Amino acid sequence: MQRIYKTLMLLALFTMALQYSYAQTGDTSSIIATWTFDYETALRSMDEDAKTHYAKMDTNRRTRLEELYKNRKLTFLEDGTYVQEIADGRKREGTWKVRGKLLVLTDADDFDYDYSIVELSDSRVSIKLIITGKAQPLLTTLHFTKN
């Protein structure tokens, strides 16, 4: 369960990888903000296998997934650090950097999560987890709106 939680937290962080503008202009200022996870959009953007798996989940698991993601906040700070907070108040912190269209989030355990920046605007950011290994998270593309 902790591995799933950690993976979900990292996915949210990558979604906040609004560094796409950096890839275009070298300016990271557009990502520096607090972003709120758009749970409904993330559900709609799941691939067909994930949608099938989600449809088979019992109510308790769906509720837990929603609690982990809905209203999650991701804050990117100018000093290259981030804070991710889920609705129950739990927080994760780490560092972030952008390399081209790649957002790299490094957690407190020094584990890197790589995201492809799909969309970065003044009001929205979408990031897609670059999957390595056998893990197949349900939400691979994370969508955020600026607070």
N, C-alpha and C positions, 0 to 999 in steps of 0.2 A: 504494500500500500504506500509506503514511503517513496519507493521508486516511482510509482505512478504519480504521486503528488509532486515529486521533484521534477519529473518530466513535464507535467502540466504547467508548473511554475515557470520552467525554462521556456516552454513554448510561448507563454504569455509574454515573457521578456523579449523574445525574438520578434514577436508581433510589433512590439514597440520600436523595432528597428527602423524607424523612419529615416534611416540614413540614406535612403534613395536620393534625396536631394544632395547629400554629400557626394554621392557618386557622380552626380551631374555637375556640381558647382564647387565641391570642396568645402561647402558650408554645412556644418552640423547643427546650426542654430535651430532648424525646424524640428529636430527631434527632441530638443531640450524643452521638456514640458511634462505635465502629468497627463496620462492617457488612461481611458477606461475601456476595458475589454467589451466588445460587442458580441455577446454570446449568441444571439439569434442569427447574426450574419455568419458566424463561425459554423453553426450547425448546418445552415443552408449550403455552405461551401465544402462540406465533407465529401470525399469521394464515395462512389457507390458501395464499396466494401465496408467503409466506416458507417455509412447510413444503414446498411443491412445489420451490422453488428449493434448499432445503437437501437434499432427497432426491436431487437431481441433482448435488450437489457431490461431487468426488472425495475420497478418504480424506485426502489431504494438506491440502486446504482445510478439511475438517471438524476435523481435528486442530489446525490453526492457530487456528481460531475458538475451539475449546475452550481452548487454551492462553492465548488473550487474555482469556477471561472466567472460566473456572473458578477458584475460590479468590481472585478479585480482592477486594481490600479497599478500602473507601471509609470514610474517617474524616472526620467533621464536627467541627470544633473550635469552642469557644465564641467565639473572636475573629472568626468569620465566614470562616475559611479551611477548605479541605479538602485532603486528601492521598489520592490514589488510587494503589494499588500492585497491579501484576499479579504473577502467581506467579513470574516470573523476576526480580523485584526492581525492575523499572523503575517510576518514580514520575512522577506528574503532580500539580501543585499549582495552586490557584486560590482563588477566593472563592465563597461561596454566600450566597443570600438567598431568603427566602420572601415571596411576594406572594399572599395568599389561598391558593388551592390550587395555585399555581404555584411551582415550584422553579427558580431560575435559577442555573446554574453558569457561572462566568466563568473561563476558563483563563488561563494565563500569557501567551498571545498576545492577551488581551483579547477573546476570542470568547465570546459568550453561547450557552448551550445551555438551552433551555426545556423543562421537564418538568411534566406534570400529575401531581399527587400522587393516586394511585389508592388506596393504603392506607398508613396510618401507625399503628403500634401500638408497644407496648413491645418487641416481639420481631421485627417484620417491617416492611419498607417496600417498596412497589411504586410505581414511577414510569413514566410513559409519555412518550416523546419526542414533542414537538410538531414534526412534520415540516414544514419549509418547503423549497420548491424541489423538484427532481426526485429527490434522493437517497432511496432506499428501503432502509434498513438491515433486516437480518434480524430483529434483536432490538430491537423498539420498546418493549416493556414490560420493565423491569428489576426483578428481585425480589431483595431482600437480607434476610438474617437477622442479628440482633444477635449480636456475639461475646460 
